[in-house]
Amino acid sequence: MAILQVHQAKALKAMHEGGTDPGLMQELRTVTDFALQAMKVTARSLGKAMSMLVVQERHLWLNLAEMRDMDKARFLDAPISQVVLFGDTVEDFAQQISDCSITEEGYKALSSALRSNPSHLIELDLTGNDPGESGVKLLSDLLQDPNCQLNTLRFLGPAADEACQYVTGIVGKNPLLLRELNLRGHKLGGDTRVNQIAALLQDKHCTLNTLILCGCSSTEKQCLILTSALNSNPSHLRELNLSWNKLLGDSGLKNLSDLLMNTQFKLEKLDLCGCSITEEQNVILTSALKSNPSHLRELNLSRNKLGDSGVKHLSDLLMNTQFKLEKLDLCGCSITEKQSIILTSALKSNPSHLRELDLSGNQIKNTGVNHLCDVLKDSHCKLERWSLNDCGITDVSSLTQSLTNTKALQFLKELNLSVNMIGDSKQKLIDVLQNSNCELSVVDKDGEDVRSMVLNILNKIAPGIGDGLQDSVDVAHCLGPKRARSITTLFPLRRISDMIWGAAKGCECLTYNKLRFSEPLSPNDRAALDKLWPLLKKAQEEGKLPQPFCFD
């Protein structure tokens, strides 16, 4: 209370000396507002003896406040309770300014007062108020001030506060100050923890732009809880990753669809890879996207079986001129030749926005590729990355001709035709692309492009490596027969191998593809390797090792 009175006195003195200033007047209103709240709490503890001071402070606050007289009456008539809120000492005092409609400007004044006049205040409850981003930052920084005795600062309700502490323990930073929250691979556990995270997500202080819950093993009920929370606070989120949560279920998918239909929800990236979405669920999902199509730019439905109706509804969505999708990933969706024709027709009708298309692992065969070439022939097509890995293709003559006679090659940067038996037609395609900026991956199905296969798997396990992925694998070598074999991989940097090993533990992608990582080195092997590093370093300095050769 003394802190606020000192601050109030300084403001009154400044106004007396310098005249009326709108900014100073606003600060005085704010400080007086806090003084009123503190005085009311004090009155409850000290009893009727303090009531007159509260009345005086009320009148001062009301005179400064911009309120109608009829609105002031309820404050003047409010009784003063004598409920004791103080402990035995000032150090045990829990200051309560909850649900007081304190504005962001008010938080600035409060932070300034607490910083300029350190006190014995150890707990500050600000739940129910809206500090805004700057208010949260100012008061969080205040906790780091060595002169501040404040130990506990609450913005959130109990459940959201528990989630805040849990998330801070994982990512090392208060989630209220984050724009991206990545809980990839962290098992959320029981419903209690999920309810806590849901309370955090729906709190108005939470302004996340990106939420990554990949491989969190969420149950159908938990997905329902999380999507309901997002639906109550939808305006900030731009990227949502729920991939490899196989138990999304009917209710979870329905709730997600309701969220996508919310006009306040302006999602730009949606990743539902490996969520076991059924044909019927896909129809619900695409119908929701059709009702609110203008914001989404990236959609990943890979590793889900779309079925005939799913492909048909997705095609209807792609034909919508308001739908400006730039990246579409349908890898491993069991798309047939017939379905690929329907999909192609949709892409032909609205080709100008799409930049990346992944149809790998779908047996669209030559018929599908030939129809997709019609998209390339459209002058509005600006496709940059096209993946047709393992699509049962045996002839790319039509594709070669389309790239020769159109402007598509001006935009195309990557073309992946690996794990297809394209035979003699491969060389003509290589010749056409030779002087272009397009990178071609064209290893036949019987070929041994082990490194590409390893890189593809690592990209799914640890996408955080990003642009450095190509340099993260030095050697990849197969051992044993093709159908049951192990791959020995040598990483140039130990930190890369440690990152991948950590990300691989419990990774849903490995389970889905029936892959298993083995412990890279036993303790004895690692000890031997530590002795080997100096010898290798010396050999490198003497020019006895091939370049480049990296150490870490």
N, C-alpha and C positions, 0 to 999 in steps of 0.2 A: 504494500500500500504506500509505503514511504517513497518507493521508487517512482511510482506514478505521480505522487504529489509533487516531488521535486521536478519531474519532467513537466508537469502541469504549470508549476510556478515559473519555470523558465519560459514556457510558451506565453504565459500571461505578461511576463516582464517584457519579452520581445515585442508583443503587440502594443504594450503601453509606450515603449520607446520608439518603435518604428511605424506605428499606425496599423490600421486594419489591412491584413494580407490574406487573400483567399486560401492560399496553401497552408499558412500558419493556422488559420481558423479551422481548416479541416483536420489538421493534426491535433489541435486543442480539443475538437469534438471527439476525436478518436481516443485520446488519452483520458478525457473525462468519462467516456463510455466505459473504459476499463476500470477507472477509479470507482465508478458506480457499482460495477459488478463486484469488485473486491470489497467495497464498503458493505454491500449487502451480506456477503459471506461473513465478514467480520462482525456485523450486527447479530447474526445468528449465534455467534459464539459468545459475545460479550453481553447480549441481552438488551434490555430496554434502554440502558444508559447510552447506547450508541445510536439509538433510533433517530434522534434529532439530527445527528451528523448525516445519516443516510438521507433524511428528508431534504436537508440542505443540498447535498450532492445531487439528489434527484432534480431539484429545481434548477441547479446550475446546468446539468446535462440537458434538461428539457428546454431551457432557454437557448442553448447552443444548437440543439437538434432541429432539423428542418422538418417539423411535424405539425399537423393540424391540431388545434386545441382539443378537439373531441378525441383524438388519438392519445393525447397526453394524459387524459383523465384516468385511464386504467393503470398507468404507472404511478400516479399520485396516490391512488386509493389502494394500491397493493399492500397487503399486510407484511409485517416483518416477522419471520419465523425465528424462534430461539433454538432451533436444532443445532446442536454443537457439531462443528465440522473441524475444529482445531484439535490437534493431539496435545500431549503434555508439553511439547516444546515447539518452537517455530520451525525447527528442522523437520518435524513430522507433518507439517502443513501441506495438504494437497490442494493447490490452487485450482478451482473449478470455474472455467469460463466457457463451459460447453453450451452448445445450442444458443449462442448469443448473436448470430447473424453477423459475425465479424467479417469485414471485407478484406481484400488483399492489401489495401492501403492501411487498414488497421493492423495487420500483421507486421507491416514495415515499421510502424510506430512502436509496437510492442517489442520487436526485436531490438530496435534502437534504444529503447528504455532499459531493457534487460542488459544490454551490452555496456551501456554507459554507466549503469549503476548496479554492479554485481551484488547479489544478495544471497541469502541462505535458502532461497526457494529451491526445492529438490524435485518437485513433481508438478507438471503443468498439463491439465486436461483441456484440450481444444476440440474435442469431438463435436461434430454437428455444425462446425463452421467451415467456411471455404477459403483457405489461405491462398489458393492459386499456386502456380508453379514457383513464382518468386518468393511467396511466403513460406512454402515448404523448404526451399533452398536456404533462406535467411535463418530460419529457426533450426534447421539441421546443422548449419554451420555454427550456430550459437552453441550447440552441444559440444563442439570441439574447442571452444574457448576455455583456456585453463582457469580463467577467473570466474567462470560460470559454474555454480554449484548444482545446476539442473541435471538430474540423472534420468528422469523419465519425461518424455514428451509424447503426448498422444494426439494423433489426428484422426485415428480410425476407431471403429467399434472393436470389441474384443476379438471376434473371429478374424477380421481383416488384419488386425494387429498381429495376431499369431502367424498368419500367412506372410506378413511383411517380414517378420523375424526369420521365418523359415527360408524365404527366398533370398534374403540378405545373406544368410549363411551359405547359400549355394553360389550366388553370383558375386557376392562381396560388395554389394551396393544397395542402398535403399531403392526398392522398385518404384517408389513414387517419383524418383528422379530419373528413371529409365524411360527410354523410348522403345527399346527392344528387350523382351524377356525370353531367354532361351533356356528351357528346362528339358532339352533333348536328352532322352535316355534315362531321366530320373523317374523312378517309379513313384507315383503319387500316393500309393498306399491306400488306406481305407477311406471311407466316405467322409470321416471327420476332417482329414487334411484337404480333401477336394472341396468340401463346404467352406473351409477357411479361404482357400484360393479363390473360390467363387465370390466370397464376400469382398475380397480385395479387388477383383476384376470389376465388380459392379459399383464400387465406391467411386464417387465423383472425383476424388483426388487422383485416381489411377488414369493416366492418359497414354497408355501404351499404343504405339503404332504397329509393332510387330510382336506376335505371340507364337512361340514355337513349342509345341507339346508333342513332338515326334517321338514315337516309341515309349510313351509314358504308361502303356498298358492300362489305359482307362477302360472301365466297364461301361456298359450301355447306360446305366443309371448315372455314372459319373460324367459321361459326355453330356447327358441331359442337364445336369446341374451346371456344368461349365458354359454350355451354349445359352442357357437361361440367363446366366449372369451377364454374358456379353450382350444379350438382347436388351438388358436394362441400362447398359452404358455403351452404346454402339458407335458413337460419333467419331472416335479417334482412331480405331483400329484400321490398318491398311493391309496388313499381311497376317494370314492365319495358317499355321501348319499343324495339321492333326494326323499326319502320315503315320502309318504303321501302328495305328490303334484299331485292331481288328474287331473290337466289340462296340463299334459306333452304334450299331443296331437301328431298328426302326424308329424308336422314340428319339434317339440322339440325332439321327439324320433328319427327322421331321422338325425337330427344334432348330437344327442348323439351317434348314430351308426357310423356316419362319424368320430367322435372323437375316438371311440373305434377301428376303422380301422387304425388310425394313428400309424405308427410303432414307433414314438417317445413317444407315450402314453403308459406307463407301469403300468396301473392300476392293483392293487391287490385285492381291495375290492369294490364291487358295490352293493348298496342297493337301490332297486326300489320297495320296499314294498308299496302296496296300491296306486299305481300310475295309476290305471284304464287302464293298458296296454291291448290292444285288441289282438285277435288271430293274425291278420295281422301284427300288430306292433311287436309282439313277434317274428315272422318270420324274420323281418328286423333286430331286435336286435341280435338274435342268429347267423344270417348270418354274422353280423359284428364281433361278437366274434370269429367265425370260421376263419376269415381272419387274426386275430391277437391273437392267443389263449394262448400263452406261459406264460403270466404273471399273469392272474387272478387266485386268490386262494379262494375267497369267493363271492358267488352270492346269493342275496336274491330277489326272484321274488314272494314272498308270497302275497296273497290277490289280485292276478291278474288272470283273466281267460285265461288260455293258449290255450284251444281248441285242437282239433286233430292235426292240422298242427303245432301249437306251441310246443306241446309235441314231435312231430316227429322231428322237427328241433333242439329242445333242446337235444334230444336223439342222434342225429347225432353229435352234439357238444361234448357230453360226451364220445362218442366213439373215438374222436380224441386223439391219444396218446400224442400229444403236449399239450393237455388241462389237466392241473394238479390241478383241483379243489379240495379243501380240505373241503369246507363247502357249502352245498346246502340247501337253505330254500325254500320249495314250499308249505308252510302252506296255506290252504284255497284257492287253485288254481282250485277247482272243477275237480280234476283228477279222472277219472273213473277207473273201474276194467281193462277195455281193454287198456286204456292209461298207466296204471301202469305196464302192461306186456311189453309194448314197452320200457318204461323207465328202467325196470329191465334188459332187454336185453342189453341196452346200458351200464348200470353200470357193468354188468358181463364182458363186453369186455375190461373194463379199470378200475379195482377196487382198484388198489394199493394206490391211493392218497387220496381218500375220507375219511374224519374223522368224519364229522357230516352230518346227513341227517334228515330233518324235513318234513314229509308228513302229519302232523296233519290236521284235518278238511277236508280230502279228502276221499270220500267213496270208498276206494279201496277194502274193505271187505276181506273175507278169501282168495279169489283167488289172490288178490294183494299181501297179506302177504306171501302166499305160494311161489309165484314166487320170491319175494324179499329174501326169505330164500336161494335161489340158489346163491345169491351174498355172503352170509355168508359162504357158503360151499367152496368158492374159497380160496385157501391158501394165496393169495395175499391180501385178504380183511383185513383191519385194522380199521374198523369202531369203533369209540369210543362213539358217541352219536347218538341215533336213537329215533325219536319221531313219534309215531303213535297214538297220542291222537285223540279221536273222529273220527275213521276211519271205523266204522260199522263192527268191528271185533267181531266174536262170538266164535272162536276156535283158540287157539295158540299151538296146539299139534305139528304142523310142525315146528314152531319156536322153541319150547322146544327141539325137536329132533335135529335140526340143531345146537343149542347151545351146546348140549350134545356131539355131534360127531365131532365137528370141533374145530379149534383153535380160533374161533371168540371171545369166552368168555375171552381169554387172553387180548384182547384189549378193549372190550366193558365196558364202565364206567357208562353209563346212558341209560335206556330203559323206555320210557314213553308209556304206554298202557291205560292210564286213559280214562274215558268216553267211554268205550267199554263194551259190555255185554259178557265177555268171559267165564263166568260161571264156570263149573267144571274143565276145562283145566287150570284154573288159578293156582291152588295149585301145580301142577307138575312143572310149570314154577318157582314158588316161591322156591320150593325145589332145583331146579337146580341152581338157582342164590344165594342160601343161603350162600354158602362159597366162593363166588366170590367177586370181587371188583366192581361189577355192581350194581348201585342203581336203583331199580325198582319202577315205579309209576304205580299202577295197580288198582285204584279205579273204580268200575263198574259205568255204566251210571246212575244207580239208587242210587249210593252212594252219600254222601255229603262231598266231598273233597273241601270244600269252601276255605280253606287256600291256596291250590294249585292254585285254580282259581284266587284268589285275587293276588297271587304272579306273576302269568302269565300276568295279566293285568298291574300290577305295573312295571314289567320289560319292557313292551312296552312304558309306560308313562315316566318313569324316569330310563333309562338304566344306567345312571351315578352312580346309587347306587352300581352297579357291584356285587362283591362277597359278599357284606354285605346284599344283598336282602333277603336271608333266615332269617336273624335276624331282618329284618325291620318290621315284623308283629308279634305282640304278640298274638292277638286273632282276628278271623274273624268269625262272626256269622250271619246267615241268619234270616230274619224276613219275615213273610208272606208266601203265596203260592209260588210254584217253578217257575211259569211262570211270575209272577209280584211281585217281592220282592226287598227288600233293604238289603244291607249287612253292618253291623256295624263293623268297623275295629278299633282295638286299637293298636297304635304304641308305642313301649317302649321309644322312644326318640322324643321329640317335633321337633327337627331340621329335622328328617326324614319326619314327617307329613307335616311340612311347605314346604320342598323340593318337595314332591309329589303334594301337593295342588297347588304350583306355576306352576309345569310342566303340570298339568292337564288342566289348563285354555287354552281353544282353541285347545286342543290336537285332531288331526285328528283321532287318534286311537279310542278315545271314541265315536266320531261321527259315525265312520264306524260301530262300534259294538253296536250302539244305547244305550250307557251307559251315565250316568250323575253323576257327583260328586256333593254332597250337601255340603254347608258350614259346616265345622266340628263342630264349636261351635259358639253360639251367644256371644256377648260381656258379657252378664250376666253369661252365662255358663262358659266362660273362667275365669271370675272373681271368680266364685265359685270354679272352679278347682284350681286356684292359692291359695285359702285358704285351699284346701284339701291336696295339696302336702306336707306341713309340717306334717300333721297328718299321711299321708301314710309313710313318712320318719321315723317318730317315731315308727310306727307299724313295719316297716321293721327291725329297730334296736332292737326291742324287740322280734324279731323272730316270729311275728304273720302273716307274708305274705309269700307265697310260693316263692321259689328260682328257677331260677334267677328273680329278679325284678329290672328294671332299672329306673333311674330318670335322667332328664336333665333340 
